[in-house]
Amino acid sequence: SQQGEEDPQALSIQEGENATMNCSYKTSINNLQWYRQNSGRGLVHLILIRSNEREKHSGRLRVTLDTSKKSSSLLITASRAADTASYFCATDTGRRALTFGSGTRLQVQP
Amino acid sequence: GAVVSQHPSRVICKSGTSVKIECRSLDFQATTMFWYRQFPKQSLMLMATSNEGSKATYEQGVEKDKFLINHASLTLSTLTVTSAHPEDSSFYICSARGGTSGNTGELFFGEGSRLTVL
């Protein structure tokens, strides 16, 4: 079953702008992860934030986690055309498999 | 990071035939692999958990006789779509946790296999 819901479903911005994607989930988690998927390809892991962390940075990526609201956000700063992809949050609830959100399709216009 | 290889990347078959998709961990041993299915512009839905040397664990609603999973070695899991029909057309993706990440941490994904059943 779908654990996470993401919004927006689709986002179109200009190069250089920031992109923010949100993810909400329903159950307790061990960690939350963000993945990127280029069209027709597999997923690539971007960043992992543990349940006891509130914010994490990796390059142009900033992830926040609010366990009280069961939500997370992914911020991509100074976006580039190459950032165009679908982005998924995924929750680790202690099961071996991850449960993926519905995804946000990001289009960065050059 | 760990590398997962999936083959074939694309396959077109006639209705009623069976198709096998392979998923290999190239530089680590994966006692567990996961098979996901993805419809266009939708999320990944977990189909089954493939366990080396034992039976796969299927998610509710996934027909185990339809989607046969074999995990005969620590580096290879196969998904066979039996008697494929057009509604089985989809993007199938396998994944595994890297050798050092244990039961938590990131998943490494294959490049996916796009199945089209005519």
Interface residues (C-beta under 8 A of the other chain):
Chain A: Q2 N30 N31 Q33 Y35 G40 R41 G42 L43 V44 H45 L48 F88 A90 D92 R96 A97 L98 T99 F100 G101 S102 G103 R105
Chain B: G1 V4 Q6 T32 F34 Y36 K41 Q42 S43 L44 M45 L46 T49 F91 I93 S95 R97 N103 T104 G105 E106 L107 F108 F109 G110 E111 G112 R114
